[in-house]
Amino acid sequence: MVVEETITLTSDTSDTSDTSDATGATTRPRIPGQRTAPQATPLEHAVRYAQERAWDVFPGTWLETVDGVPRCSCGERTCPAPGAHPARARWADETTGSATTVRRLWATEPRAAVLLPTGRAFDALEVPETAGCLALTRLERMAQPLGPVTCTPDGRMLFFVLPGVAAKAPATLRRLGWSPSALDLRTKSAGDWVAAPPTRLGTRGAVQWAREPNAANRWLPDVDELLPTLAYACGREAAGRAVRTAPDSAARSAADGPGRTAAGPAGPADRTTTGSPTATGPAPGAPGGPPPGPVPGAGPRAHPARNGPAAAPYRVAGTAAAAR
């Protein structure tokens, strides 16, 4: 038997504007038929990670409201990760994969952050959010198998992979032609941890799943499968950041045009081209060097055209008014 449910929407739209409650917060009118699912608690998330994914979990710090301002339970006023870091130095002793133990740990403080130790069931590759979104798009376009992916409110993305990142990543990056120190790509392996949803990072927001754990991504990829794309995306992000932070250099290079060096010492070819016998310092236009211009004593010259008027004047190659 098929049961049909009919939802009747009223045509009265006289009260569709936003309203404000007593605290000044703006509330929107409820859409007829809309159902709002209650938000799961940290305990429910922790139990699900332990039961469905067999991940070890442990409780972290939490947020406490002091004088109307959320502060970390660690008591540090300048805490860099309020409400989202281990509560004890020996946090590794509290990790557990038992749902019963999880319930006991969170019964002490239900607001505690949900933290996952790395180096056991998984490791993680952490990149900037801009690079992570680019890499995620490219990986899905190539139908590359992915594991869970989280995004944090401080602009980072973490890709879950098989353990062994610390040993493989540096050598793989060098083989691909990248310098590990030149990329904003971090590894999370044994002895480290990651914050899992719904952990909140102070007033900046909560950690969220960009790709939630499910049956399709139960088998995690190896680091070598994701690292080429992640390194490429981090390289592009670094290049874009360099251009944004050095607009003067980019403008100077564009003004110099192709074939001219905006900075750096002049080599033998420069001395030959410009005709300057003492061109051993910075090239013209370089920081600390002379401004670009004609070589002293080199005025306009003209070649007589065969059976015709003289050609247009030109200047010695390498000067500001090169022959066209």
HELIX and SHEET records of a PDB file:
HELIX    1   1 PRO A   42  GLU A   52  1                                  11    
HELIX    2   2 TRP A   91  GLU A   94  5                                   4    
HELIX    3   3 ALA A   99  THR A  108  1                                  10    
HELIX    4   4 GLU A  129  ARG A  141  1                                  13    
HELIX    5   5 VAL A  165  ARG A  175  1                                  11    
HELIX    6   6 PRO A  180  ALA A  182  5                                   3    
HELIX    7   7 ALA A  215  ASN A  217  5                                   3    
HELIX    8   8 VAL A  223  THR A  245  1                                  23    
HELIX    9   9 PRO A  247  ASP A  256  1                                  10    
HELIX   10  10 PRO A  268  THR A  274  1                                   7    
SHEET    1   A 2 THR A  19  SER A  20  0                                        
SHEET    2   A 2 THR A  26  THR A  27 -1                                        
SHEET    1   B 3 PHE A  58  PRO A  59  0                                        
SHEET    2   B 3 VAL A 114  PRO A 117 -1                                        
SHEET    3   B 3 TRP A 193  ALA A 195 -1                                        
SHEET    1   C 2 LEU A  63  VAL A  66  0                                        
SHEET    2   C 2 VAL A  69  CYS A  72 -1                                        
SHEET    1   D 5 ARG A 186  LYS A 188  0                                        
SHEET    2   D 5 ASP A 123  PRO A 128 -1                                        
SHEET    3   D 5 ARG A 156  VAL A 161 -1                                        
SHEET    4   D 5 VAL A 149  THR A 152 -1                                        
SHEET    5   D 5 GLN A 208  ARG A 211 -1                                        
END                                                                             
